């Protein structure tokens, strides 16, 4: 899937705190969960910081280098140690589970909100935004952000608490030695942060090369025949090899850079440990000998604990740097996700309409007036871009129950008229009246629930044939489903399937032929029984038998409904009550029934003759 | 399948150039671990000898030498510096190790990708008709990546953990075997339990993946079917469906994370209990052996603790690595499926120097996929040098196959095709294809500039030749109108050309090839009739003694041909000139009548 290869190149250098505050707000919605994670992390970090103290205690209390050793109470010590270990193990288990819960809570909330948004956004949005782009936001971006937010909260808490307690313990034991050991922390932090950022940058470069490789493979396979006929095999392979060489170079560079990180950080950390050895060692020796260095009295146990603390400090610092670097690189994803949530729909129900008719999520069907299907365009202007008007002062009255066919060239405005009737878009000027009332006074759902719509490319949803036929009326019983299928003659092929109506159609209906998908989409409309029917007819040719089935299906669907057909099939056009020939900007240049227009000898006549010829050709070549 | 066959097609050849890097990194693993342990030993030496004046646990000769240094051998500064030095060496060798592993693994990945790419070019075209592009791309990218990750993260990790374990064991046993046994008591438990655990949770990972897949599918379908959803007013139902899937995904994911939490929590506890045990028993040993010839010293306690805590987590990780190894072999098997496909072969003498300027003769040619003659059956005709051959036929009549056989994109199943007297099976397929230019109905343009696309077959051509080819294909003016002209990038990563524009660019590309044989497979269907005529006039005036095949439904196009072949269900049903065929009852006349109908029939209606 190509959306996974999308890589962001424009990394923002500045952190946008408002953005992150809003995102972390999702994590804070469940306060109780956050508090529980906080408590677990607090306990885990305290116990982590306690281990060196326990070692110190064991050395100073039992080993006692300055006196005779003793084992008094060693089993009690072991019991305490073991109890702490078990408590920590328990808390670890809890915090992992709860961070997982938090991650899911965040991703759940964002996805619900975004999906809800997507159900209400108007088609102007969908026309500008590809499904692939939205998929990437909904799937990978949300997953990445929720993962990052939840676990960076956990990591942040641990790092913070752990460092705090380590510092406290060191200061408590010997504040001078603590200061010496901690001197390495600022450079450590700076180096970590700097390197983490660079590493991420190089990883991005490598990812970019990776997506080039993917498209090269894709091209190589898609163009296999052309490559063979042009005898390009060797040259293409050579070009491909330069891409893979670039990839190798970039990946090695990224790996080497992240490998450099480790020695630098542990060496800096080791400086702290050697300070502990040098000054602490001398201090302990002096203490054992009964004197003091500038560090004052210091025991062997304290020395060992300092060595342990010093060698474990680089870990939380590295993690903190990682969190900030991650956030920075995820900022672009965060912006995109939030901007999706903030998108305003261009077509919106008025507050009055919403109050009476309900929203598209929570309709108040009891308040809906029944629909007759009379449609009036009243001086309608429409454009997507102001400089390119599509309809200008368009007027049309369609009686309830009438079948109107729209014909004309691509770009004449046929689809625009359909989009406006469906209220996928609204007029820029003028009004559209349904049953005599401006449709903006009612809700979108009121209209769309009474509207049947069949596209050029029929779209089915994964699930069974039955589910698809029932799409518009999920509560329909089997008898109605079968009746609808029979009316459009889809029953024959459905019953031939091994599982009949329970046959899975596959994602997007891939397991069915185009003709079969069309028949099902007609059955779907029949079952939904809309008052207004809109058909964007396909130009693609299908086998004769199915073609005939579809012809009769269309006749069936059109009967007794207000129908608007963007027509390509001769039979559909011929049977229409009224044919409109649309030219530029929605100008209706010819109007009338088939006979009248044919006699007129204009555009319709030519179009009809051309169609007739095409059909005859198709027939002859079959 | 023999055990090592899995590694033969791809893995071993790729390993070849990478071997030296992996060898180096193995050495560096050992050195890094050596340095790491030395740093701990320095600390233990400091505690024992420098601080307490007891005999440290280091080899006797080394100790003698250090003693001979006098006060320097007991200097904290020396110890501090030595600690720093060994840590830095550990860092350095780790850096080198990771660099070399990266170089080796990236080299392997490159070789694997290159090999696969070449393989995909080397298989017969038939192969591509039977596999899905998405699946192939998926294999060539993510499966290669899985194998690469296996090499970088897992293979070397296994080596590292084993070396760590062996060296630490040797060290501990050398100091005191009883303590060594105790300190490593839980290691096998950790490895085995994490191995079993990760094998056990695999199905939960799969469940989460599937739930996420279902969620993505729902989003995808909703987005692509947004018009249907709105037109049926099903927003609420779609939202409810999504909510269910979203909840299901969250529930499964949380269950998995909780299982992971249980594992990490309990194995953490086991690891720390091991450390506690080492500490307490270390103290007991210290007390018990005090004053004996070989006392267990404070430095030893420290060293055992340090080694144990360093070993615990990698040993636990080892179990996971082992459990995940299966993924790499699955990927490798999927890649081998590609590698094991047969290459395109030369059935005959593979002549590379023969003259292809001459008559083309089809003698009783049959061809089919399932049966030997289900596509073409007994086709015989002669195309003389300098002739234009028109081909007409219904969908599925075999006309595209006919011209593709000429290029040997598929082998004939019977009969023979000769060019200038040489059977095409005896001509090297590269030579053959270089001498035949073909333009498809839906031509494929590479994702690069128009200039590069047209010049693919003649990279050394001049600008004037380029423009001339484009003019003949009636596309020069169109290209000039683009903002970037000939530098306009087309295809996947560039602008989308209309069908007619694509066809004309492909025609220009074919013209550049200057091949004696040219084939137009319905390749002007999206070009209007006027332009079509213009292109054909240009073609004829330039073609000279070559042979031109034109597949078309347009009688205006076909009627100029020297010979017209009409195919029906794989059989050659008519063969003659326009004047001959128009007088015969048959498909040609029927089509001609339909097309004339438009000109005269209008008045009749």
Interface residues (C-beta under 8 A of the other chain):
Chain A: X51 X54 X55 X58 X59 X62 X63 X65 X69 X70 X71 X74 X75 X77 X78 X81 X82 X85 X86 X88 X89 X90 X91 X92 X93 X94 X95 X96 X97 X99 X100 X101 X103 X104 X105 X107 X108 X111 X112 X115 X116 X118 X119 X120 X123 X126 X131 X134 X135 X138 X139 X143 X210 X213 X214 X215 X216 X217 X218 X219 X220 X221 X222 X223 X224 X225 X226 X227 X228 X229 X230 X231 X232 X233 X236 X237 X240 X241 X244 X245 X247 X248 X251 X252 X255 X256 X258 X259 X260 X262 X263 X264 X266 X267 X269 X270 X271 X273 X274 X275 X277 X278 X279 X281 X282 X284 X285 X288 X300 X303 X304 X307 X360 X361 X362 X363 X422 X424 X444 X445 X448 X449 X451 X452 X453 X455 X459 X460 X461 X462 X471 X472 X474 X507 X508 X524 X528 X534 X598 X601 X605 X606 X609 X610 X612 X613 X616 X617 X620 X621 X622
Chain B: X39 X43 X46 X47 X50 X51 X52 X76 X77 X79 X80 X81 X83 X84 X87 X88 X90 X91 X92 X94 X95 X98 X99 X101 X102 X103 X106 X107 X109 X110 X113 X114 X116 X117 X118 X120 X121 X122 X125 X128 X133 X136 X137 X140 X141 X152 X212 X215 X216 X217 X219 X220 X221 X222 X223 X224 X225 X226 X227 X228 X229 X230 X231 X232 X233 X234 X235 X236 X237 X238 X239 X242 X243 X246 X247 X249 X250 X253 X254 X256 X257 X258 X260 X261 X262 X264 X265 X266 X268 X269 X272 X273 X275 X276 X277 X279 X280 X283 X284 X286 X287 X290 X298 X301 X302 X305 X393 X394 X395 X407 X409 X430 X433 X434 X436 X437 X438 X440 X443 X444 X446 X447 X456 X457 X491 X492 X493 X509 X513 X553 X587 X590 X591 X594 X595 X597 X598 X601 X602 X605
